[in-house]
């Protein structure tokens, strides 16, 4: 069966200009022409074009492809074996590249460099990577995000466990203050609110008063943050919000 240059171009997903070029350099000459001189390709031409595309995909220059295809000792099975070997090698290299990229991506996720067992020891059932994309989307362009990434990337397992211990201690003392009936805008509550701000500055990023009050509003506006504080002590998110605002006012 004979095919026009346009039919071959559409079937092989190449341009007509490409087919003309292959003809001009002798890489793929059509088997026939019409009386008017138009190119006509047969099934053997299509088979050769398929091989050309295989080798081009593997990065071979056209002159080398011509030498391979015109080798009189090579048969179709030999071409298939060669393609299989080349593709297998390329797949291996691509897999190595993917592994390297995944490692680099993992290294950027909140900077947490822990084994799965260590992550569970530090974070329990909470997986910070579940929120990594959202965090980067919402705050990725901020200085606070940059500082947080830089600092946490250096933390060891011991650092993370220390951070957990410090935050749990603060949470116990804050809950005890609430249980005592102290007002959220009183000096004790404001002192713990200021300690909270200093912990953020020490462990994550510089946290001026204005940023701290913004966080406080998020603690009551975002159900996820509210739920976190409520697990420490019911009503804690709203109490902390008031204490942070009172502390900011007193220090303004």
PAZAPA-4460 file (N, C-alpha, C; in steps of 0.05 Angstrom, whole numbers, plus 32768, in hexadecimal, padded with zeros to 4 digits):
% residues 252
    n_x    n_y    n_z   ca_x   ca_y   ca_z    c_x    c_y    c_z   seq   type   mol
   8011   7FE8   8000   8000   8000   8000   8012   8019   8000     1      X     A
   800A   802D   7FF1   801A   8045   7FEF   800D   805C   8000     2      X     A
   801E   806C   800C   8015   8082   801D   8021   809C   8014     3      X     A
   8012   80B1   8016   801C   80CB   800F   802E   80D5   8026     4      X     A
   803D   80EA   8020   804F   80F5   8035   803E   8100   804C     5      X     A
   8027   810B   8045   8015   8116   805A   800A   8100   806C     6      X     A
   8002   80EA   8060   7FF8   80D3   8070   800E   80C8   8083     7      X     A
   8026   80C6   8078   803C   80BB   8089   8042   80CE   809F     8      X     A
   8042   80E8   8099   8048   80FC   80AE   8034   80FB   80C5     9      X     A
   801A   80F8   80BE   8005   80F7   80D2   8007   80DD   80E2    10      X     A
   800C   80C7   80D5   800D   80AD   80E2   8025   80AB   80F5    11      X     A
   803C   80B6   80EC   8054   80B4   80FC   8058   80CC   810F    12      X     A
   8046   80E0   810C   8048   80F8   811D   8063   8106   8119    13      X     A
   806A   8109   8100   8081   811A   80F9   8077   812E   80E5    14      X     A
   8088   8141   80DF   8080   8155   80CB   8087   814D   80AF    15      X     A
   8079   8158   809C   807F   8153   8080   809C   815D   807A    16      X     A
   80A3   8173   8086   80BE   817E   8082   80D3   816A   808B    17      X     A
   80CE   815C   80A2   80E0   8147   80AC   80E3   8131   8097    18      X     A
   80CD   8128   808C   80CE   8112   8078   80DE   811B   805F    19      X     A
   80D9   8134   8057   80E8   813E   8040   8106   813E   8046    20      X     A
   810D   8146   805F   812A   8147   8067   8136   812B   8067    21      X     A
   8126   8118   8072   8130   80FC   8072   8135   80F2   8056    22      X     A
   8124   80FA   8044   8128   80F2   8027   8141   80FF   801C    23      X     A
   8144   8119   8022   815B   8127   8016   8176   811C   801F    24      X     A
   8178   8113   8038   8191   8109   8043   8194   80EB   803E    25      X     A
   8180   80DE   8033   8181   80C2   802D   817A   80B0   8044    26      X     A
   8170   80BB   8059   8169   80AA   8070   814F   809B   806C    27      X     A
   813C   80A7   805F   8122   809A   8059   8118   80A4   803E    28      X     A
   8120   8095   8029   8116   809C   800F   80FC   808D   8009    29      X     A
   80E8   809B   7FFF   80CF   808D   7FF9   80D4   8078   7FE3    30      X     A
   80C5   8062   7FE5   80C9   804C   7FD1   80BE   8053   7FB6    31      X     A
   80AD   8067   7FB4   80A2   806E   7F99   809A   808B   7F97    32      X     A
   8094   8092   7F7F   808A   80AD   7F7A   8074   80AC   7F65    33      X     A
   8062   80BF   7F67   804D   80C0   7F53   8058   80CC   7F39    34      X     A
   804A   80CA   7F23   8053   80D6   7F0A   8059   80F4   7F0D    35      X     A
   804B   8100   7F21   804F   811D   7F25   8066   8122   7F37    36      X     A
   8073   810D   7F41   808B   8110   7F52   8085   8111   7F70    37      X     A
   806C   810B   7F78   8066   810B   7F95   8070   80F1   7FA2    38      X     A
   8079   80F4   7FBA   8084   80DD   7FC9   806D   80C9   7FD0    39      X     A
   8075   80AF   7FCF   8063   809A   7FD7   8073   8086   7FE8    40      X     A
   8068   8080   8000   8076   806E   8013   8066   8054   8015    41      X     A
   8075   803E   8018   8068   8024   801C   806C   801B   8039    42      X     A
   8064   8002   803F   8065   7FF8   805B   8082   7FF5   8064    43      X     A
   8094   7FEE   8052   80B0   7FEC   805A   80BC   8007   8062    44      X     A
   80B3   801C   8053   80BC   8037   805B   80B2   803F   8077    45      X     A
   8099   8037   807D   808E   803D   8097   809D   802E   80AD    46      X     A
   80A5   8015   80A7   80B5   8006   80BB   80D0   8014   80C0    47      X     A
   80DC   801D   80AA   80F6   802B   80AE   80F2   8045   80BD    48      X     A
   80DC   8053   80B8   80D7   806C   80C6   80D3   8067   80E4    49      X     A
   80C6   8050   80EA   80C2   8049   8106   80DD   8045   8114    50      X     A
   80EF   8037   8106   810A   8033   8112   8119   804E   8115    51      X     A
   8116   805F   8102   8123   807A   8104   8119   8088   811C    52      X     A
   80FF   8087   8121   80F4   8095   8138   80FD   8089   8152    53      X     A
   8100   806F   8153   810A   8061   816B   8126   806C   8172    54      X     A
   8138   806C   815D   8153   8074   8162   8155   8092   8168    55      X     A
   8144   80A2   815B   8144   80BE   8161   813C   80C3   817E    56      X     A
   8128   80B4   8187   811F   80B7   81A3   8135   80B0   81B6    57      X     A
   8147   809E   81AE   815E   8096   81BF   8175   80AA   81BD    58      X     A
   8172   80BE   81AC   8187   80D3   81AA   819C   80CF   8195    59      X     A
   8197   80BC   8182   81AB   80B7   816E   81AA   80CD   8158    60      X     A
   81C1   80D7   814E   81C0   80EA   8138   81B8   80DB   811E    61      X     A
   81AF   80EA   810B   81A4   80DE   80F3   81B8   80CF   80E3    62      X     A
   81D1   80D8   80E2   81E5   80C9   80D3   81EB   80AE   80DF    63      X     A
   81EB   80AC   80FA   81EF   8092   8107   81D7   8080   8102    64      X     A
   81BF   808B   8102   81A8   807B   80FD   81A9   806F   80E1    65      X     A
   81B2   807F   80CE   81B5   8075   80B3   81C8   805D   80B2    66      X     A
   81DF   8060   80C0   81F3   804A   80C0   81E7   8031   80CC    67      X     A
   81D8   8034   80E2   81CC   801D   80EF   81B8   800F   80DD    68      X     A
   81A6   801F   80D1   8191   8013   80C1   819B   8007   80A7    69      X     A
   81B1   8012   809D   81BC   8008   8083   81D0   7FF2   8087    70      X     A
   81D4   7FEA   80A0   81E7   7FD4   80A5   81DC   7FBA   8099    71      X     A
   81E9   7FAF   8085   81DE   7F97   8077   81DD   7F7E   8089    72      X     A
   81EC   7F7E   809F   81EC   7F67   80B0   81D5   7F67   80C5    73      X     A
   81C8   7F7E   80C7   81B3   7F81   80DC   8198   7F79   80D1    74      X     A
   8189   7F69   80E0   816E   7F61   80D9   815A   7F6E   80EC    75      X     A
   8140   7F6C   80E7   812C   7F79   80F9   812F   7F70   8116    76      X     A
   8135   7F56   811B   8138   7F4C   8136   8150   7F59   8144    77      X     A
   8166   7F5E   8134   817D   7F6B   8140   8177   7F88   8148    78      X     A
   8167   7F95   8137   815E   7FB0   813E   814E   7FB0   8158    79      X     A
   813C   7F9D   815B   812C   7F9C   8173   813D   7F97   818C    80      X     A
   8150   7F85   8189   8162   7F7F   81A0   8172   7F98   81A7    81      X     A
   817B   7FA6   8193   818B   7FBE   8198   817A   7FD3   81A6    82      X     A
   8161   7FD7   819C   814F   7FEA   81A9   8149   7FE2   81C5    83      X     A
   8145   7FC8   81CA   8140   7FBF   81E5   8157   7FC6   81F8    84      X     A
   816F   7FC0   81EF   8187   7FC6   81FF   8189   7FE4   8205    85      X     A
   8186   7FF4   81F0   8189   8011   81F3   8173   801C   8205    86      X     A
   815A   8013   8201   8144   801D   8212   8148   8014   822F    87      X     A
   8151   7FFB   8233   8155   7FF2   824E   816A   8003   825C    88      X     A
   8180   800A   824E   8194   801B   8259   8189   8036   8260    89      X     A
   8179   8041   824D   816E   805B   8252   815A   805B   8269    90      X     A
   814A   8046   826B   8137   8044   8282   8146   8044   829C    91      X     A
   815D   8035   829D   816D   8034   82B5   8177   8050   82BD    92      X     A
   8181   805F   82A9   818B   807A   82AF   8174   808C   82B8    93      X     A
   815D   8089   82AB   8146   809A   82B3   813C   8093   82CF    94      X     A
   813D   807A   82D6   8135   8072   82F1   8148   807E   8306    95      X     A
   8162   807E   82FF   8175   808A   8311   8170   80A8   8314    96      X     A
   8168   80B5   82FE   8162   80D2   82FF   814A   80D7   830F    97      X     A
   8135   80C6   830B   811C   80C9   831B   8122   80C6   8339    98      X     A
   8132   80B2   8340   8138   80AE   835C   8147   80C6   8368    99      X     A
   8159   80D1   8358   8168   80E9   8362   8156   8101   8365   100      X     A
   8143   8104   8352   8130   811B   8354   811E   8117   836B   101      X     A
   8114   80FF   8370   8102   80FA   8386   8110   80FF   83A0   102      X     A
   812A   80F7   83A1   813A   80FD   83BA   813C   811B   83BE   103      X     A
   8141   812A   83A9   8143   8147   83AC   8129   8153   83B4   104      X     A
   8112   8149   83A9   80F8   8153   83B0   80F2   814D   83CD   105      X     A
   80F9   8135   83D6   80F4   812E   83F2   8104   813F   8405   106      X     A
   811D   8146   83FC   812E   8157   840D   8123   8173   8411   107      X     A
   8112   817C   83FE   8106   8196   8400   80EC   8197   840F   108      X     A
   80E1   817F   8415   80C7   817E   8423   80CB   8185   8440   109      X     A
   80C5   819E   8446   80C6   81A7   8462   80E1   81A2   846F   110      X     A
   80F5   8199   8460   810F   8196   846B   8112   817F   847E   111      X     A
   80FF   816C   847F   80FF   8157   8493   810F   813F   8488   112      X     A
   8126   813B   8493   8138   8126   848A   8138   810F   849E   113      X     A
   8123   80FF   849F   8120   80EA   84B2   8118   80D0   84A3   114      X     A
   811F   80B9   84AF   8115   80A0   84A5   80F7   809E   84AC   115      X     A
   80E8   808C   849F   80CC   8088   84A6   80C8   8082   84C4   116      X     A
   80D9   8072   84D0   80D7   806C   84ED   80DC   8085   84FE   117      X     A
   80EF   8095   84F6   80F5   80AD   8506   80DF   80C1   8502   118      X     A
   80D3   80C3   84EB   80BD   80D5   84E6   80A6   80CE   84F8   119      X     A
   80A0   80B4   84FA   808A   80AC   850C   8090   80B2   8529   120      X     A
   80A9   80AF   8531   80B1   80B5   854C   80AD   80D2   8553   121      X     A
   80B3   80E3   853F   80B1   8100   8543   8095   810A   8540   122      X     A
   8088   8102   852A   806E   810E   8523   8056   80FD   8528   123      X     A
   805A   80E3   852E   8043   80D2   8532   8034   80CE   8519   124      X     A
   8019   80D0   851A   8008   80CC   8503   8008   80E4   84F1   125      X     A
   8012   80FB   84FA   8011   8113   84E9   8028   8112   84D5   126      X     A
   8021   8116   84BC   8035   8117   84A6   8038   8133   849C   127      X     A
   804D   8142   84A3   8050   815D   8499   8051   8160   847B   128      X     A
   805A   814B   846D   805C   814C   8450   8040   814E   8443   129      X     A
   802B   8145   8451   8010   8147   8446   8009   8164   8440   130      X     A
   8015   8177   8450   800E   8193   844D   8024   81A3   8440   131      X     A
   8039   8195   8437   8051   81A3   842D   804A   81B4   8414   132      X     A
   803A   81A8   8402   8033   81B7   83E9   8022   81CF   83EF   133      X     A
   800F   81CC   8402   7FFF   81E3   8409   800F   81F9   8416   134      X     A
   8021   81F1   8428   8032   8205   8436   8043   8214   8421   135      X     A
   804E   8206   840E   805F   8213   83FA   804E   8225   83E8   136      X     A
   8035   821C   83E2   8023   822C   83D1   801B   8246   83DF   137      X     A
   8016   8245   83F9   800B   825C   8407   8021   826F   8411   138      X     A
   8039   8263   8418   804E   8274   8424   8069   8271   8416   139      X     A
   806A   8263   8400   8083   825C   83F4   8094   8275   83ED   140      X     A
   8088   828C   83E8   8097   82A3   83E0   809F   82B5   83F7   141      X     A
   809A   82AC   8410   809F   82BD   8427   80BA   82B8   8433   142      X     A
   80C4   82CB   8442   80DD   82C8   8450   80DB   82B3   8466   143      X     A
   80C3   82B2   8472   80BF   829F   8488   80C2   8282   847D   144      X     A
   80B7   827E   8465   80B8   8263   8459   80D5   825C   8453   145      X     A
   80E4   8270   8448   8100   826B   8441   8110   8264   845B   146      X     A
   810C   8273   8470   811A   826E   8489   8113   8252   8494   147      X     A
   80F9   824C   8493   80F0   8232   849E   80FD   821B   848E   148      X     A
   80FE   821D   8474   810A   8208   8464   8128   8205   846A   149      X     A
   8135   821C   846D   8152   821C   8472   8158   820F   848D   150      X     A
   8149   8217   84A1   814E   820D   84BC   8148   81EF   84BF   151      X     A
   8130   81E8   84B7   8128   81CC   84BB   8138   81B8   84AA   152      X     A
   8144   81C2   8494   8154   81B0   8484   816C   81A6   8493   153      X     A
   8174   81B4   84A8   818C   81AC   84B8   8184   819C   84D1   154      X     A
   816B   8199   84D6   8163   818C   84EF   8167   816E   84EE   155      X     A
   8172   8163   8503   8176   8147   8506   815E   813B   8515   156      X     A
   815D   8121   8518   8148   8114   8528   8147   8120   8544   157      X     A
   815F   8124   8550   8160   812F   856B   8155   814B   856D   158      X     A
   815A   815B   8558   814E   8176   8557   8130   8175   8556   159      X     A
   8125   8163   8545   8108   8161   8543   80FC   8158   855E   160      X     A
   8109   8144   856B   80FE   813B   8585   8100   8151   859A   161      X     A
   8115   8161   8599   8117   8177   85AC   8101   818B   85A6   162      X     A
   80FC   8191   858D   80E7   81A3   8585   80CC   8199   858F   163      X     A
   80C7   817F   858C   80AE   8173   8596   80AC   8176   85B4   164      X     A
   80C2   8171   85C2   80C1   8173   85E0   80BC   8190   85E9   165      X     A
   80C9   81A3   85DC   80C5   81BF   85E4   80A8   81C8   85DF   166      X     A
   809D   81C0   85C8   8082   81C8   85C2   806D   81BB   85D4   167      X     A
   8072   81A2   85DA   805F   8194   85EC   8060   81A0   8608   168      X     A
   8078   81A7   8611   807B   81B4   862B   806C   81CF   862C   169      X     A
   806F   81DF   8616   8061   81F8   8615   8043   81F3   8615   170      X     A
   8039   81DF   8606   801D   81D9   8605   8012   81D1   8620   171      X     A
   8021   81C1   862F   8017   81B9   864A   8015   81D1   865D   172      X     A
   8028   81E3   865B   8028   81FB   866D   8011   820E   8665   173      X     A
   800C   8210   864A   7FF7   8221   8641   7FDC   8216   8649   174      X     A
   7FD8   81FC   8647   7FBF   81EF   864F   7FBB   81F2   866D   175      X     A
   7FD0   81EF   867C   7FCE   81F2   8699   7FC5   820F   86A1   176      X     A
   7FD0   8222   8692   7FC8   823E   8697   7FAA   8242   8691   177      X     A
   7FA1   8236   867B   7F84   8238   8675   7F74   822B   868C   178      X     A
   7F7D   8214   8695   7F6E   8206   86AB   7F6D   8217   86C4   179      X     A
   7F81   8227   86C8   7F82   8238   86E0   7F6E   824E   86E0   180      X     A
   7F62   8254   86C9   7F4F   8269   86C6   7F5B   8284   86C0   181      X     A
   7F75   8286   86BA   7F81   829F   86B4   7F76   82AB   869A   182      X     A
   7F72   82C5   8699   7F67   82D1   8681   7F7B   82D0   866A   183      X     A
   7F71   82CE   8651   7F82   82CC   863A   7F92   82E5   8635   184      X     A
   7F88   82FC   8640   7F97   8315   863C   7FA6   831D   8655   185      X     A
   7FAA   8309   8667   7FB9   830E   8680   7FD7   830B   867B   186      X     A
   7FE7   8313   868E   8005   8312   868B   8010   82F6   8687   187      X     A
   8004   82E2   8695   800E   82C7   8691   8009   82BC   8675   188      X     A
   7FF1   82C1   866B   7FEA   82B7   8650   7FFA   82C6   863B   189      X     A
   7FFE   82E0   863F   800E   82EF   862C   802B   82E6   862C   190      X     A
   8035   82DF   8644   8051   82D5   8645   8054   82BB   8636   191      X     A
   8041   82A9   8638   8042   8290   8629   803E   8294   860B   192      X     A
   802D   82A8   8604   802A   82AF   85E8   8044   82B9   85DC   193      X     A
   8052   82CA   85EC   806C   82D4   85E3   8081   82BD   85E1   194      X     A
   807F   82AA   85F4   8091   8293   85F2   808B   8283   85D8   195      X     A
   8072   8281   85D2   806A   8273   85B9   8076   8281   85A1   196      X     A
   8075   829B   85A0   8081   82AA   858A   809F   82A6   8589   197      X     A
   80AC   82A5   859F   80C9   82A1   85A0   80D1   8285   8597   198      X     A
   80C0   8271   859D   80C5   8256   8594   80C4   8254   8576   199      X     A
   80B0   8262   856A   80AE   8263   854D   80C8   826F   8541   200      X     A
   80D1   8285   854D   80E9   8293   8543   8101   8281   8546   201      X     A
   8103   8272   855C   811A   8261   8561   811B   8249   854E   202      X     A
   8104   823D   854A   8103   8223   853B   80FC   8226   851E   203      X     A
   80ED   823A   8516   80E2   823A   84FB   80EA   8253   84EB   204      X     A
   80E2   826A   84F4   80E7   8283   84E5   80E3   829B   84F7   205      X     A
   80EE   82B1   84EF   80EA   82CA   84FE   80CD   82D1   84FF   206      X     A
   80C3   82D5   8518   80A6   82D9   851B   80A0   82F3   8529   207      X     A
   809F   830A   851B   8098   8323   8528   807B   8323   8532   208      X     A
   8073   8336   8541   8059   8337   854D   8043   8336   8539   209      X     A
   8046   8345   8523   8031   8346   850F   802C   832A   8502   210      X     A
   8042   831C   84FD   803F   8301   84F2   8033   82EF   8506   211      X     A
   803A   82F2   8520   802F   82E1   8535   8011   82E4   8537   212      X     A
   8007   82FC   8535   7FEA   8301   8537   7FDC   82F5   851E   213      X     A
   7FEA   82F6   8507   7FDE   82E9   84F0   7FDC   82CB   84F3   214      X     A
   7FF0   82BF   8500   7FEF   82A2   8506   7FD8   829D   8519   215      X     A
   7FD5   82AE   852D   7FC0   82AA   8541   7FA5   82AA   8534   216      X     A
   7FA0   82BC   8521   7F87   82BC   8513   7F83   82A3   8503   217      X     A
   7F98   8298   84F8   7F96   827F   84E9   7F8F   8268   84FB   218      X     A
   7F98   8269   8514   7F93   8253   8526   7F75   824F   852B   219      X     A
   7F66   8265   8529   7F49   8263   852D   7F39   8262   8513   220      X     A
   7F46   826B   84FD   7F38   826B   84E3   7F3B   8251   84D4   221      X     A
   7F52   8243   84D8   7F57   822B   84C9   7F50   8213   84DC   222      X     A
   7F3C   8203   84D5   7F34   81ED   84E6   7F4A   81D9   84ED   223      X     A
   7F5E   81D7   84DB   7F74   81C4   84E0   7F85   81CE   84F7   224      X     A
   7F8B   81E8   84F7   7F9B   81F3   850D   7F8B   81F2   8527   225      X     A
   7F71   81F9   8525   7F60   81F9   853D   7F5F   81DD   8549   226      X     A
   7F5C   81C9   8538   7F5B   81AD   8542   7F75   81A5   8550   227      X     A
   7F8B   81AE   8545   7FA5   81A8   8552   7FA6   81B2   856F   228      X     A
   7F9F   81CC   8573   7FA0   81D7   858E   7F8A   81CC   859F   229      X     A
   7F73   81C4   8594   7F5E   81B9   85A4   7F66   819E   85AF   230      X     A
   7F78   818F   85A1   7F80   8175   85AB   7F92   8179   85C4   231      X     A
   7F9E   8190   85C7   7FAE   8196   85DF   7F9C   819D   85F6   232      X     A
   7F88   81AF   85F0   7F76   81B7   8605   7F5E   81C5   85F7   233      X     A
   7F45   81BC   85FC   7F2E   81C9   85EF   7F2D   81E7   85F5   234      X     A
   7F28   81F6   85DF   7F27   8213   85E2   7F41   8221   85DF   235      X     A
   7F56   8211   85DB   7F71   821D   85DB   7F76   822F   85C3   236      X     A
   7F6B   8229   85AC   7F70   823A   8594   7F67   8256   8598   237      X     A
   7F4E   8259   85A3   7F43   8273   85A7   7F52   8282   85BE   238      X     A
   7F59   8273   85D3   7F67   827F   85E9   7F82   8289   85E0   239      X     A
   7F90   8278   85D1   7FAB   8280   85C7   7FA9   8298   85B4   240      X     A
   7F94   8298   85A3   7F90   82AF   8591   7F8E   82C9   85A1   241      X     A
   7F7E   82C9   85B6   7F7A   82E1   85C7   7F94   82E8   85D5   242      X     A
   7FA3   82D4   85DF   7FBB   82DA   85ED   7FD0   82E6   85DB   243      X     A
   7FD2   82DC   85C2   7FE6   82E6   85AF   7FE0   8303   85A8   244      X     A
   7FC6   8309   85A3   7FBF   8324   859C   7FC4   8337   85B4   245      X     A
   7FBE   832E   85CC   7FC3   833F   85E4   7FE1   8344   85E7   246      X     A
   7FF1   832F   85E2   800E   8333   85E4   8019   8346   85D0   247      X     A
   800E   8345   85B7   8017   8357   85A2   8010   8374   85A9   248      X     A
   7FF8   8377   85B4   7FEF   8393   85BB   8001   839E   85D1   249      X     A
   8007   838D   85E5   8017   8396   85FC   8033   839D   85F3   250      X     A
   803D   8392   85DE   8059   8396   85D5   805B   83A9   85BE   251      X     A
   8044   83B2   85B4   8045   83C4   859D   8051   83DF   85A5   252      X     A
***
